[in-house]
Amino acid sequence: MGLEMKIHCERCENGLSGNAFICVHECTFCEDCTIAMAGVCPNCSGELVRRPKGPDIARWAKYLKKEVGQ
């Protein structure tokens, strides 16, 4: 089973363009929020690590640009 690859930060709700961080439960945060939270998930207190970039990241980035009108 693969990662869900969420496209929005769970804290600030900004779009994720590739630099996303996740915990073991796949809570997903942007880099700025991860830094502000000292790399600790507020939901489970687990470590936030850089989310792997899958082959579909380009497709997600295109979708995100359409969604936010960039």
N, C-alpha and C positions, 0 to 999 in steps of 0.2 A: 504494500500500500504506500502510495507516494504522499508527499506533503500537500497540504491544501493550497499553498501559495496565495495567501490573502494579499489584497492589493492596497489596503489602508492600515495605517498605524492604529492600534487599539487605544492609544492614549490621546493623540492629537487629531486623529482621523485624516491626516494628510496622506496623500498617495505615496506608495512605495515604488520607486523606480529601479530597484536592484539592491541597494544597501539596506537590507532588512535584517532584523535580529529576532530570534525565536528562543523559547524555552522548550523543555521536553514535552510540554502539552500543546505546543505550536501557538502559544500566545505570540503575537507578532507586533513589533515596534520598529519605528524608524531610528536612524542613527542618533539624531538629536535627543529623542526621548530616552533611548538606551543610555546615552551618556549622562543625562539628567538623573536617571534612576540608578546610576552607578553599576549598570550591567546586571541588575537584579530584577527579576519578574515580580511585579506587585501582586500578582494573583497567587503564585505558588512559592515565591521566594527562591526560585531556581535561577541558575545562571543563564543569562542571555548570550547566545552565540550567533555569529553571522550565519544567516540562512544560506544554504547552498543555492547556487544559481543553476537552474535547470535549463533544458534546451528551449523551453517556451518563454523565457524571460523577455525576449524581443516582442513576442506577441502581447504579453502583459503590459509592457511599456507603451506599445501602440494603443492598446485599449485605454490605458490610464490617460494618455494625452487626449484622446477623444472625450473621455468622461469629464475632465477638468477644463477642457477647451483650450489647450495649449497648442 
